[in-house]
Amino acid sequence: MVQVKPSRSVIVGGSTQLLPGDSVVLVNVASPVTILLPNVSLWIQEASYMPATGFERAIWVKDLGGHAGANNITIVPFSGQLIDGLLANIVMNVNFQITRLYPLNDLSGWYVG
């Protein structure tokens, strides 16, 4: 059995730490949320024949409830890792927005796709 799109629901505000088994994050809460990305080097090391990270090997964060305009969703990379080549967070501030993150080949972080 292979997880195709393992998902996690976020229904309370605050911080949520993603784990290797997380691939789709569905946020449905009317308060600010912080998504803490896993260490990309450990996240990508799952066995290809039974990946805990999902078939696509990506993390999707979706504002399922349509609250991000008033209650931002902040995506924070693991310590020292990058998103799009920057040591910066991503702030989702548009209702029903989706952000797709893919691991960089050198495992220094993620890029938005």
Buried (B, 14 or more C-beta within 10 A) or exposed (E): EEBEEBBBEBEEBEEBEBEBBBBBBBBBBEEBBBBBBBBBEEBBEBEEEEBBBBEBBBBBBBBBBBBBEEBBBBBBBBEEBBBBEEEEEBEBBEEEBBBBBBBBEEBBBBBEE
